Amino acid sequence: MGRLAELIAASAGALSRATGRGGGTSLPGMVLNRLEPGALARLGGGLGGGAVYISATNGKTTTARLLSACLRADGRVVTANAAGANLASGVTAALLARERSKRTQRDSGWTGRWRRGRTSGPSWLRRRGAANDHGHPESPRTTSGRAHRASRGTGADPGRPESRCGGIGVFEVDEAALAPIAGALQPRAVLLMNLFRDQLDRYGELETIAERWGELARSRSLGPATTLVLNADDPALARLGSLRNTEPMFQPYWPKGAPEAAEMDPLDPTARRPFLPPALERIGANPPNVVLFGIDDPAVGRPDLPHAADTVRCGNCGNPLSHDLVTVGHLGHWRCESCGLQRPRPHISARRVQLDGLDRLTLTIGGLDPTNGTDGTDRAGGTSGIDRPDGTSGTDRADRTDRTDGTDGTDGTDGAVEVDESARPHAIGEALDANGAGIEIEVTAALGGLHNAYNVTAAVAAAAALGVPPETIRAGIAGVQAAFGRAEQVSLEGRTLRLLLAKNPTGANENIRCLLDEPGPLNLLVVLNDRTADGRDPSWIWDVDYEPLWDRAGSVTLAGDRCWELALRFSYGGLDPARFEVRESLPEALDHAVAATPTGGVLYALPTYTALLDLRAELVGRGATHDFWHES
């Protein structure tokens, strides 16, 4: 059924694109998942480098784009849902497209590939009688099987590990869909960046998503090979590291005739070790990493929490949190003065942040080695859990823990299997200084705003944990352009249109902070929809700090399904109704906003998600840009 189901699903996507009803970024996956419920796991199993999931309220698309660029700069073949289809159907559709493309390449031109030594050729061309180490016939003399296998080892092409074994997947995943997708296809890494209030009618309060993510951290969906990359500045996420299920997915067993564990000297390098299945032997028997990232530059802090801050109480005792530094929304350097829970020190942090409008930011990023947690301790003396003022930790990962072989893991060697050091992740902090603080690199991105500083830092942390060298990370990020609707630029009738997605209070407030740094009067087009993907309840606009825009506003045009709700909000916020125009029709609103913007000027559009899709569809119809699903 697999091939037939794939054909039907791919045909559905092609029909969707041909009829102009969509980009076929979700429909093929939806059809395939219905016809073959195990398709996600089957197709994902072909990713030799595993799957990386990125989830957050804000920043998923941009961060996935940044991480994909870092991995491609490292020579890896990346499969991604770049168009932002972040449910299970979108992930399956991306994997289906990869599988069909790979199959097309495999089924065509085999002769040329064989002559270049990339395949062993058809069975009737193999030398009979010669067998390789696995009992299979050797390849032709042009490229022997042994030579071909050697070229797949770390020595021949160490920069392309994933390309040799099926590529790596980088998928942005909807907050509510993360647990089911991880349950179907176990990830190599999970990057969790933030949780803000968004679509309350769909998700409920933040605690609902945080609880689901906590259950995921405790579950076996995250195996011992999975690296968990967390934002230390978000109280709801930083504590998830202490919930990790560190029980090995496979228990070691002793070969027949081996001495009992109690009779072994754990420090004897000649002692026989327990046998572990190959999958576990490759990664070692230690618990998986928890890598923390954050921002440590006090110069970018706010004076206090915004009134619409979300996570303001301790997840441990329920008392109010205090902040030494506030960055974006409720993110920052937090602590609970009641129970002592506080922000853990991140492994990777942006120590200096330089913001330069909507199109540029420069970060000085440094930190500890993300592999510090693999032996149960950090090189800097802390742990990967929540550090408390008394020096203890919520995870106690450095404590002595008995293993199944009767030894303990405090010295990082007892009961462990040998691990190929070339397979260990590289790190930003690979070369530690005298204080164990790690090296620093300067990263420049063609993105703007403090929220994007978090996205870049998150991508750096994940890339480092996946083994991308620092200079490669720098080069990868430098080449990334803004994703569609994320400060995207479109030329229209002699004006520049900037699209800034504003789908919740925190995202809208950060966009407004960026706009206030722009020169000259601000010509605005604000579009509010209340469809399913936006959230049916538009009351969140009352928590957006629009008021600082009034003194800078030139022309203001309001549009969308709930444009009159916007008009009411702006009026109550103190903007004279004579200063803004309300147009229910989006094309008419766009025409008015463009006409009200001087030639050569900039029009800033702040649409909700479906409003962004409507606006881009209008721009595509006018020949100003391309369909968003052509993004890579």
LOMARDO-366183 format. One record per residue (C-alpha): residue in three letters; x, y, z. Coordinates in pm, whole numbers, plus 32768, in hexadecimal, padded with zeros to 4 digits. Each point is the difference from the previous one (the first is absolute). Example, Ala and Ser with C-alpha at 12.3 -4.5 7.8 and 13.67 -1.06 7.14 Angstrom:
ALA84CE7E3E830C/SER808981587FBE/
END
This chain:
MET800080008000/GLY812A80E6803E/ARG805680567E96/LEU7E95801E7F9A/ALA7FAD80DC812B/GLU812A80DD7FB2/LEU7F9080247E97/ILE7E9F80608067/ALA808180FA8101/ALA80F8809E7F0F/SER7EF1801C7EF8/ALA7F1F80B580F6/GLY811480FD8041/ALA804180327E8E/LEU7E8D80357FC3/SER7FF38100811A/ARG811A80C77F65/ALA7F777FE07E9E/THR7EAB80848065/GLY8092811C80CC/ARG7F627F898143/GLY81487FE680BA/GLY816C7FA47FF5/GLY7FD57E918050/THR80CA8029813F/SER7F087F4A80E1/LEU7F007F4B7F29/PRO80E67EE67F89/GLY80617FB48166/MET7E97800C8072/VAL7F997F0A7EF1/LEU81297F1B803C/ASN7FCD7FF88179/ARG7E967FA07FC8/LEU80557EEB7F09/GLU81327F8580BF/PRO7FFE80608171/GLY816B7F98802C/ALA808380CD7EDC/LEU80A9810880D7/ALA80CD7EFD80BA/ARG80507F3E7EC2/LEU8073812C7F36/GLY80B3809D8126/GLY80C07EBF8036/GLY80C2804F7EC5/LEU809D813380A1/GLY81527F76805E/GLY8052813E80BD/GLY7EB77FFD80BD/ALA7EF7810C8026/VAL8018814B80B8/TYR7EBE809B807F/ILE7FE281748046/SER7ED4807680C4/ALA7F9E814C809A/THR7EEA80FD7FFD/ASN80D680FB7F42/GLY81307FCC7F23/LYS7FD97E9B7F80/THR801980537E8E/THR812780ED801F/THR80C47F1B80E7/ALA7FC47ED07F24/ARG807F80CB7EDC/LEU8138806680C2/LEU804C7E9F8078/SER7FCB7F6D7EA5/ALA80F680FD7F72/CYS81067F9F8103/LEU7FD97E8F7FB2/ARG800D80397E87/ALA813980D3802D/ASP80927ED080AF/GLY7FBD7F327EC8/ARG7ECD7F4A807D/VAL7ECA7FAF7F37/VAL7ED8809E80B3/THR7E907FAB7FDE/ALA7F1E8110808C/ASN7E9A807A8002/ALA807C81567F93/ALA7EA680807FA3/GLY7F927FEE816B/ALA7F0D7EDA7FEE/ASN80497F968165/LEU7EFC7EF7804F/ALA80357E8B7FCD/SER7F7980227E9F/GLY810681067FAA/VAL81207F318089/THR7F857ECC7F46/ALA7FD880CB7EC0/ALA81698079801B/LEU807C7E9D8035/LEU7F2B7F847EDE/ALA809381087F18/ARG815D7F96806E/GLU7FB67E8F7FC6/ARG7F6F80377EA6/SER812280E07F9B/LYS80FB7F01807E/ARG7F4B7EE77F4D/THR7FFB80C57EBC/GLN817680388015/ARG803C7E948054/ASP7F277F7D7EE6/SER80A380D87EF4/GLY816580017F87/TRP80807ED980CD/THR810E7FB97F03/GLY80A581548027/ARG7FF27FEA8179/TRP80987EA37FFB/ARG811E80767F23/ARG8045811980F8/GLY800C7F008118/ARG7EBE806F80AB/THR7F4F7EB67FE6/SER805C7E977FDA/GLY7F397FDC7EC0/PRO7F007EF57FAC/SER802B7EA48089/TRP80627F667EB0/LEU813780DE7FEE/ARG80897F9C8154/ARG81307F21801A/ARG7F8C7EAB8064/GLY80A87F49811B/ALA808D813480AF/ALA7F518062813D/ASN8025812B80DF/ASP80008009817B/HIS7E887FDC8009/GLY7FF27ED17F1C/HIS7F8980C67ED2/PRO80AF7FF57EAD/GLU8107810B7FC7/SER7FC281207F12/PRO80B180137EAD/ARG817580417FF2/THR7FCB816E7FAB/THR7F998038816A/SER801A7ED380E2/GLY7F0A7FC98114/ARG810E80328107/ALA807581437F5F/HIS7E9B80747FE5/ARG7FC67FB68170/ALA814180B2805A/SER7F8581357F49/ARG7ED17FF880E2/GLY80D6800B813A/THR8066813180C5/GLY815180197F5A/ALA7F91802F7E97/ASP7F0281158026/PRO7FC7805F816B/GLY7F4081387FA4/ARG7EDB7F447F6D/PRO7F947EF880FB/GLU7E8D80267FC2/SER801D800A7E85/ARG80A17EA9800A/CYS7EED7F6280CB/GLY7EBC809C7F8C/GLY800D816F8064/ILE7F7980B8812F/GLY7EA4808D8034/VAL7FC0815A8092/PHE7E9080338046/GLU7F4A811A80A8/VAL7EE77F6280C7/ASP7EC08094808C/GLU7FFF8010817B/ALA7ED77F188025/ALA807E7F0D7EF6/LEU815C7FCE8090/ALA7FB37EDA80E4/PRO7F3E7F337EFC/ILE8109803B7EF5/ALA811C7FA780EE/GLY7F3F7EC98062/ALA7FED7F957E94/LEU8165805B7FA2/GLN80FD8016811A/PRO80D3813B7FD6/ARG817680278009/ALA7FD28159809D/VAL7EE080D7807A/LEU8025817A8013/LEU7F0080AE80E0/MET801C817B7FF3/ASN7EDE80AE80AD/LEU7E977FEA806D/PHE7F2581357FE0/ARG7E8A802B800D/ASP7F737FB17EA8/GLN7EB67F787F79/LEU7F647FCB8156/ASP7ECC7F647F62/ARG80DA7EED7F6D/TYR811B7FCB80F8/GLY7F6A80788147/GLU80EB80A680F5/LEU81797FE17FEB/GLU80017F018116/THR7F4A7F0D7F1A/ILE81187FFE7EFE/ALA810D8005810D/GLU7F637ECE80A1/ARG7FF87F487EB2/TRP816C80517FC4/GLY80547F8C815F/GLU7F557EB57FBB/LEU80CA7FE57EBF/ALA8144803D80BF/ARG7FA57EEA80F2/SER7F957F107EF0/ARG80CA7F0A7F32/SER7FB380C77EC7/LEU814780AF8052/GLY80FC7EE88003/PRO81657FFF807F/ALA807880867EB0/THR7F2381348012/THR809681518056/LEU7F1080F480A6/VAL8055816D7FB7/LEU7F4780EE80E9/ASN7FDE81778033/ALA80878043815D/ASP7F5781567FFE/ASP7EA07F6E7FF3/PRO7F977F7D8158/ALA7F077F127F62/LEU810E7F577F2F/ALA813F800C80CC/ARG7F7B7F0D8100/LEU7FA97EFA7EF7/GLY81687F8A8006/SER7FCC7F76815E/LEU7EE07F297F81/ARG80CB7F3E7F00/ASN7FCB7E8B7FFC/THR81667F868019/GLU7FAC7E8E800F/PRO80B27F577EDC/MET7F1E7F887EEA/PHE80CF7EC07FF3/GLN808B7F4B812F/PRO81607F717FD6/TYR80307E8D8031/TRP813B7F3E8049/PRO80967F157EFC/LYS80017E94805E/GLY81247FB080E4/ALA804381678064/PRO804C803D8172/GLU7EF1808480DF/ALA7FEE81798016/ALA805D7FFB8171/GLU81427F437FB1/MET807880FE7F01/ASP80F0811B8041/PRO7F4A81287F5F/LEU814C80B47FC7/ASP80A37EDA7F4F/PRO800C805B7E8C/THR80317E917FA4/ALA7EC67F9180B4/ARG7EED7F777F24/ARG7EE380EF7FD2/PRO7E8F7FB47FD8/PHE7F787FD97EA3/LEU7F1281107F8C/PRO7F33800A7EC2/PRO80B780C17EEC/ALA7F0E8126800E/LEU804F8038816D/GLU81717FB07FDC/ARG8028811A7F05/ILE7F82810680F3/GLY80837F6F8146/ALA7F3B7F968130/ASN7FFD815680A5/PRO7EC080CD801D/PRO7FB580EC7EE0/ASN806C816B8000/VAL7F3C8127807A/VAL808D813B7F5E/LEU7F9281548083/PHE8015814F7F4D/GLY7FA781658057/ILE805881717FEA/ASP80F5809680F9/ASP801E81677F87/PRO7F6880F08101/ALA800B811C7F01/VAL7ED27F767F47/GLY7F257FD48133/ARG7EB680AB8043/PRO7FC280BD8144/ASP7EEF7F0F806D/LEU7F0D7EF57F89/PRO7F00806F7EFD/HIS7E9D80018081/ALA7FAB7EDF7F16/ALA81197F1F8081/ASP7F947E958008/THR80CE7F2580EB/VAL801F80D0813C/ARG7FE67EF3810D/CYS80EB7EEF806C/GLY7FB27EAE7F68/ASN807D7F58813C/CYS7F4E80B8811C/GLY7F0F80ED7F50/ASN808A81408098/PRO805481357F2F/LEU814A80017F47/SER80FE81198018/HIS80D380727EDA/ASP815D80907FF5/LEU7FE5802B7E87/VAL7ECD800A7F1D/THR80337FCC7E8B/VAL7ED37F8B7F33/GLY7EAE7FD680AA/HIS803E7F37813D/LEU81557F867F8B/GLY8133806980C0/HIS80CA7FBA8139/TRP7EF87F8280F1/ARG80017F74815F/CYS7F0A7F97810C/GLU804E80998151/SER7F187F0980AD/CYS808A7EAC7F9A/GLY814F80647F6A/LEU7FBA7F887E9F/GLN80B780DD7F09/ARG807780237E9B/PRO81137F017FC0/ARG814380757F65/PRO7FEA7FBD7E8A/HIS81047F387F43/ILE7FE180E67ED2/SER7FAF81718032/ALA7FF881477F40/ARG80EA80D180D2/ARG7FEE81387F2A/VAL7ED8805F7F26/GLN801081177EFF/LEU7EB7804F7F52/ASP7FFE80C97EBE/GLY7E9D80317F82/LEU7F337EF77F54/ASP81177F747F2A/ARG812F7FBF80D6/LEU806F7F868152/THR81537F9A8084/LEU802E7F128123/THR81337F9D80C2/ILE7FAF7E9C8061/GLY80C87F2A80EC/GLY7FC47EED80F6/LEU80527EB58097/ASP802C7EC07F40/PRO7EA47F717FBB/THR80917EA48037/ASN803B8056816E/GLY7ECC7F44806D/THR80587EB97F51/ASP80C87F7A8126/GLY7F0C807D8105/THR80C0813C805B/ASP805181537F71/ARG8166806E7FD1/ALA7FAB814980A4/GLY7F887F528139/GLY7E8C80267FCD/THR7F007F137F71/SER7F1280047EDF/GLY7EDD802B80EB/ILE7F82812780CA/ASP8111809180DA/ARG7F93807C8153/PRO80A5810780DD/ASP807B7EF680F3/GLY80CC7F5F7EED/THR7F207ECF7FDC/SER7F487FA37EC5/GLY7EA47F937FA9/THR80877EE47F2E/ASP811F7F7E80D8/ARG80977F707EC4/ALA815A8012809E/ASP7F997F1E8120/ARG80777E9B800B/THR7EFE7F257F59/ASP80137E877FFC/ARG7FFD7F617EAB/THR7F847EB27F93/ASP81607F718010/GLY8029805E816E/THR80F681197FC0/ASP7FC781738018/GLY8028810E7EFE/THR80A8811280C5/ASP814D7FE97F4D/GLY7F687FF37EA7/THR80A47EB27FB1/ASP7F697EF780E1/GLY7F167F1B7F47/ALA800D80D67EC7/VAL80427F897EA3/GLU8109808E7F1F/VAL7F7E81227F30/ASP809780777EBB/GLU8076815E8057/SER7FD4806F7E98/ALA7E8D7FC3802C/ARG7FE880E3812F/PRO7F6981587FC2/HIS80EB811E7FBE/ALA7FB0813180D1/ILE801E8176800C/GLY80BF7FC68142/GLU80DA7EED7F73/ALA813B80C18059/LEU7FC680678168/ASP80B681268098/ALA80A17FFE8158/ASN7EB4804880A7/GLY7F4A7EED7F45/ALA7F2681097F5C/GLY80397F927E99/ILE806880BC7ECB/GLU7F37811B7F66/ILE7F9F80397E99/GLU7F5781287F5D/VAL7ECE7FAC7F31/THR7F5280F37F14/ALA7EA47FBF7F78/ALA7F2780BB7F07/LEU7EE8800B8100/GLY7F88810580F5/GLY7F7C80138161/LEU804E7F64814D/HIS7F107EE27FB7/ASN80DD7FA17EDA/ALA8130801180E3/TYR7F5C7EE280BD/ASN7FBD7F487EBB/VAL816B801D7F95/THR80817F958156/ALA7F167ED47FFE/ALA80767F9A7EA5/VAL816C8020806B/ALA7FC47F268132/ALA7F4E7EF47F35/ALA810280067EE9/ALA811D7FE080F9/ALA7F547EDB80A8/LEU7FDB7F5C7EAA/GLY817480197FBE/VAL801A81337F21/PRO814D80B78034/PRO7FF1816E8071/GLU8084809B7EBE/THR7F087F377F35/ILE7EE6807980DF/ARG806F81667FC9/ALA80057FD37E86/GLY7EB17F4F7FF8/ILE7F49810980C7/ALA809B811E7F3A/GLY7F597F837EC3/VAL7E9D7FE78087/GLN7EF580F27F8B/ALA7EBB804580B5/ALA7EEC7EFF7FCE/PHE7EB980647F63/GLY7F4080F480D9/ARG8121802D80F3/ALA807081637FA5/GLU7FF07F8E7E95/GLN803181137EFD/VAL7F2280227ECE/SER801781157EFC/LEU7EAB80857F9E/GLU7FB181307F28/GLY813C80B9805B/ARG7FE37FB68173/THR809E7EFE80E2/LEU7F0A7F2680BB/ARG80827F5A813E/LEU7F337ED8807D/LEU80177FC18177/LEU7F2D7EE0807F/ALA7F4B80688141/LYS7F357EDC8084/ASN800A802E817B/PRO804E81118101/THR81707FAC8029/GLY80457FE97E8C/ALA7F4381417FB7/ASN80B480B98117/GLU81557F947F7F/ASN7FA880757EA2/ILE7F94814F808E/ARG814B801E80BB/CYS80B27FC97EB4/LEU7F2680FF7F4B/LEU804D810B8102/ASP816E7FE37F9E/GLU7FB080437E92/PRO803581607F77/GLY7EEF80F27F96/PRO7E857FEC8019/LEU7F717EA1800D/ASN7EFC7FA87EF9/LEU7F3A7EDB8087/LEU7F167EF57F79/VAL7F757F2D811D/VAL7F317ECE7F9E/LEU7F427F308101/ASN7F537EB67FB1/ASP7F5C7F0E80F3/ARG80067EBB7F3E/THR80647EAF808E/ALA8174802F7FC3/ASP7FF2815A80A1/GLY7F2F7FA3812D/ARG7E8F8050800D/ASP802880EE8125/PRO809E814B7F90/SER80018098815C/TRP817A7FD7800B/ILE8024814A7F46/TRP7FA480B18144/ASP81467F808093/VAL80D3808E7EE5/ASP80B58146804A/TYR7F9880C17EC9/GLU8006815280AF/PRO817480517FC7/LEU7FB580017E8A/TRP7F118127800D/ASP810B810F8008/ARG80BC7F5E7EE1/ALA7EDB7F997F27/GLY7FD780967EA8/SER7EE37F4C7F50/VAL7F417EE980B1/THR7F217F0B7F45/LEU7F3A7EEE80B0/ALA7F797ECB7F50/GLY7FA27E94802F/ASP7ED97F36807D/ARG800780BD814C/CYS806C81557F83/TRP7EF680B080D0/GLU80847F588138/LEU815080977FA8/ALA7F5D81537FCE/LEU7F667FE9815B/ARG814D7F9C8098/PHE80B8811F7F58/SER7EF480FA8064/TYR80057F97816D/GLY817C80067FEE/GLY7FF681737FB7/LEU802780127E86/ASP7F1180FC7F65/PRO7F137F457F12/ALA8046810E7F00/ARG81647F817FEB/PHE7FAF7E9E7F8E/GLU7F3B7F677EE4/VAL7F347EBE8018/ARG7FD27F2B7EC8/GLU7F547EAE8017/SER80847F917EAD/LEU816F7FA2800E/PRO804B80667E95/GLU7F5F81538040/ALA80BD80248146/LEU81487FB07F50/ASP7FB680FD7EEE/HIS7FB1810D8102/ALA81337FB480D3/VAL80E680087ED0/ALA7F6A81477F85/ALA802D8099815B/THR81707FA08002/PRO80E780F47F4A/THR80B17F7C7ECC/GLY81497F67806E/GLY7F7B7FD98160/VAL7FC27ECD80D5/LEU7EB07F698059/TYR80057F1D8131/ALA7EF87EEE8006/LEU7FAB7F4C8146/PRO7F167EE07FA4/THR7F8F7ED080C3/TYR80577EAC7F6C/THR7EDC7FCD7F11/ALA800581727FB1/LEU816C7FD57F9B/LEU7F9E7EE77F14/ASP7EE980D77F6D/LEU80E981287FD8/ARG81107F347F5A/ALA7F017F617F18/GLU7F96815F7F9A/LEU816B80627FC8/VAL803C7EC57F32/GLY7ED180577F2F/ARG809781567FBF/GLY814C7F667F9C/ALA80BB80988127/THR807E7EBA809A/HIS7FF27E867FE5/ASP7F347EF780B3/PHE80867FBC815C/TRP80237E897FC8/HIS811E80447F0F/GLU80D0806B812C/SER81277F1A804B/
END
